[in-house]
Amino acid sequence: MQIGVAYSEPAQQLWLRIEVSEETTVQGAIEQSGILKKFPAINLASDTVGIFGKAAELDAKLKPGDRVEIYRAITADPATVPRRAMVGEDDDE
């Protein structure tokens, strides 16, 4: 069956379509895809993974067409990052 494996970093995104057996798990698909060699920063022991945007366990079985996603940790909480002034705004007002 065909599935996808996706991962992104700020400067690069990768989405691979691969053929796997019917009994393949999330972890098996990630390992089979070769993405761990392309992105050595991925740590399956600590990084969250999911299928189509929903968190999943590494041992979850896949269905045809699933997209396995590897998520990076958030480095800046958008709620705590100060808003930047809009271009052209006058700070004196």
C-alpha positions in Angstrom: 0.0 0.0 0.0 1.1 3.6 -0.6 1.5 6.1 2.3 3.3 9.4 2.8 5.9 10.5 5.3 6.2 14.3 6.0 8.7 16.4 8.0 9.7 20.0 7.9 12.3 22.3 9.3 12.3 26.1 8.9 14.4 25.9 5.7 13.3 22.6 4.3 10.3 20.4 3.9 10.1 16.8 2.7 7.1 14.7 1.8 7.8 11.2 0.6 5.4 8.7 -0.9 6.5 5.1 -0.3 5.2 1.6 -0.7 4.8 -0.4 2.5 3.3 -3.7 3.6 -0.2 -4.0 5.0 1.2 -4.5 8.5 3.4 -1.5 8.6 3.4 0.8 11.7 4.1 4.5 12.0 7.6 3.8 13.2 8.2 1.2 10.4 7.1 3.6 7.8 9.4 6.4 9.2 12.4 4.0 9.3 11.6 2.6 5.8 11.3 6.1 4.3 15.0 6.9 5.0 13.9 10.3 6.5 15.9 9.6 9.6 19.1 9.7 7.6 18.2 12.9 5.9 17.2 14.7 9.2 19.4 13.4 12.0 17.8 15.8 14.4 14.6 13.6 14.4 14.4 11.7 17.7 11.5 9.2 17.7 11.9 8.8 21.5 10.9 12.4 22.1 9.3 13.9 18.9 5.6 13.6 18.5 4.3 11.8 15.4 0.8 11.8 13.9 -1.4 10.7 11.0 -3.1 13.5 9.1 -2.6 16.0 11.9 -3.7 13.8 14.8 -1.2 12.5 17.3 -0.5 8.8 16.9 1.6 6.1 18.6 4.7 4.7 16.9 3.1 1.2 16.9 -0.2 2.4 15.2 -1.0 0.4 12.1 -1.3 2.4 8.9 -4.0 2.4 6.2 -3.6 3.0 2.5 -3.1 6.7 1.8 -2.2 7.7 5.3 0.2 10.6 5.8 2.7 10.1 8.7 3.9 13.4 10.1 6.8 14.0 12.4 6.4 17.1 14.5 9.2 19.3 15.9 9.0 21.0 19.3 7.7 24.5 19.3 10.6 26.9 19.9 8.5 30.0 20.5 5.0 30.3 21.9 3.1 32.6 19.6 1.1 33.9 22.6 4.3 35.1 24.3 6.1 36.6 21.3 5.7 40.4 21.2 3.8 41.7 18.2 6.1 43.5 15.7 5.0 46.9 14.5 3.4 47.0 11.2 5.5 48.5 8.4 4.7 52.2 8.0 3.2 52.5 11.5 4.4 55.5 13.5 5.6 54.5 17.0 4.8 58.0 18.4 1.0 57.6 18.1 
